[in-house]
Amino acid sequence: MIKLTVPLAMEQFFRILVSSVDTFMLSSFSEQAVAGVGLVGQYVFFIQILFNVVCIGASIVLAQYLGAEKSDDELNYISQASSLMITVISLILTAAVILGIGPLLNCYTLDPEVRNSAYNYFVIFGGYCAVFTAFSLLQSAILRSYGYTRDAMIVTIIANLINVGGNALALYTPLFKGYEVQGVAWASGASMIVSCIILQIMIVRKKDVKFSLKGLFKVPSRVYQMILKIGIPTAGENLSYNVANIMQTAMFSALGTAVMSAHVYTQTIIRFAYALSIAIGGATQIKTGYYVGAKQSDVAYKKLFLYWMFATISSVSLVGVLNIFKTPIISLFTQDEKTVPIVAALMLVSFYIEFGRCMNLIFVGGLKGSGDIKFPVVYGIFSMWAIIVGMGWFLGIYCGLGIVGFWLAVGTEETTRGIAMVLRWRSKRWMKHAIV
């Protein structure tokens, strides 16, 4: 578990750093650019969730197949089917982004500079570079399923170095004068392109990883059905969460650029606190799949509570450290007198959010790894829309708490849903949902 978790934590840290570096470096250029890139950043994440329909489905099926010691041909079918599906999805989404970004931004009340920044960043990174983002996610998921989390981490570090270097060229040299946001977007895209190339080289060199495209169009239809049966509802939970947060953003976007910027800055800072919990959740999903495939569900049941305790202690402690040093940390991003106090208040609310989020990351990861998909999705969709959107509007708009009210609603949703997932795990009903 430690061998899986540590590289996963580092990978999550550096994946988060890609978007955080964009925000940090753009903050020295323009508050409007930060607000624009932050706005479409959630749509970039939305697109990645759609890619995860395939990536998560493939990784869960692979984990259980490896635990059950399936044949090389069966393992290769998973990689082939997921590659074909991710190609089709990425091309469709590229067209959707390029054609739909204009009407999408018309739904928001935005300053012209914020709108232009959002448009340019999304078309380039979310549109033109979508296929490379998709394949890097799939390649990493396959490597992690085989236990090669360290390799995925190394590639992510390299991608970040490329991203930082590209951002520096775009923002601090005359090469992209007047096109700084476009330069930042292309830097992020270049990091994904290089990631794809390196990851494929790593996969080819590892003889135990089954990822040959020979006979690509001869994959049995049952393989596609199996991946989608797991992937669609699993990603559906994340998709619903992201759409609910997009609805929240639409509601508080009218509160002004300072509020939007504060929201982006706080998310950027706090993301580092739950990188370890995300890693433990990912490792939990892989390990649970192995245990279930090997007919050792009782072992998985006991282990999950230990993973939860460790994730909660680590994540909440990191939020505490960030709050202790929040004044110098916030000053790295902004010194605007309207934005700073909002960020400080949201960082306090983050204690509440992260406590509940740890339960979700660990126990939902366990449920997904076991093949129990329907309950987390159905409950999650109801909870997200009733609490994140409904309670968010009530606290933020009706009660006048503003952005703090919206964040309190997120914390309430994470906590109540986390409790429901714990109860589901304790019931052991998930044990009957094994794929193999």
Steps between C-alpha positions, in 0.01 A plus 500: 500500500786737583670424168175589322410804710826697515549527120127563458519783754795652317320461168187670637714776647663572167175462302346761727813708453437523123184706547634670813810621319279650230299685767808610696692627200194666347434683830810709435362588159129577548219436753257482206710227338493302825122529521457395136734201515354398835149512357574265210730289718193324638391420144846357427446280804153418368655376176749289692209341686355394165836345411489319833189313382752287314804539726325408825307217339818356350699530823233332717454212256878462465549492879246222546633309196854518637381381841321210330811428283320525165679417173724743308244521219223599742722768655596636158136523394445755779783724376391473137135576564578794727743649244241493222228648720722779637594602144137535393399689817792745479430589135132561572584721800756698302231595249251575780743736675590696189138540390342545842733728699339822374141414599626354829673821610187699410333330798729691740521865600867571418731794438630504139858414606378211715296368209790523252736320739247224560431459127864481392613263774210258457515477120871417507544276805147364531448467124807457280697313768213281624616181324842519668345561841273200444778262407729611783217428747437155347868406482551603864191304610627184329847532654352555846277192465812291442661658807733740316396813688859626518528523121181707472637730771828557313317596181279743692809672643647536152169642374505763773850611414392545139191691612698736724757565229229570243316733738819694563553547126139614455485744791853630552642529150388699193434181299128499584448874547124558494433122493608406851194289587527308173866433579412362843237274342745365242756438775249278682417328171868437422541334841220255411650423157838415652327294771327284237828428323693407817218292647468297180875431501473380861203274419678340203809427711303323777441148377235418762281794394266381226441794265541381141283658231535197272152367429344822630173453315456137605429572866183320619203730556462372856828677591363839393178429688688404815716816501201726434285317756756596766628825350177685416337490844836541677589810302135605526547568869798729430315655208199587715727652764676716244177618336357588840811708573468666159145597595634646823760700311233636266303619803786682672672627182277809522659586838801646322854428381642516855274214612581295190874553548478413871317179414773402249788592734356305794434192290855523368646513851278237665539244219843417635350400836296216357755373248593223745135407557441483126804272474378274782157489336657399168719237665196375695311449175788301351558289813129432547482380139793265561348364821155452349644332190703269725190416712634685809218748563527466879857629487390801295220573750740534795773685314273781383439637850875533555539682167219737599658587835834576342349706219289709738785574740739594221257716301354692793848555645620644170202736491603611849857569388376700201275707727787572741707640215211633294610867507830447315345231278215726388745783435672280242182514291345838574516806724169643388322637809163364384623152411731417795236489780270283289780248440582497872137424591470222241816334629335463841192342343735251334540310830135402475523410131814287528371293793200386296694472177739245654210266572378530141841446341579189700165323527380587151837375374443173684146464370609569143790257523262229618266560206222655712421796275127571508459607864777768505373646173129513583554633851769741383289660227214562743731634770699728272204674344298525819784632716773651281254681274187527719664576834769704324237734358321516837811587703687702240221702337188482717681529836758742358813306602645530150786272396545376860142367495567310179814341649314403819247318281784307333631397842157383610456295183844337532441409865148358469586304186817370664297365793265324257796335324641379833166342586488333157846355553410372847191327360729283278242506221779594262644149527244362256597740217835347395571500125689168507 
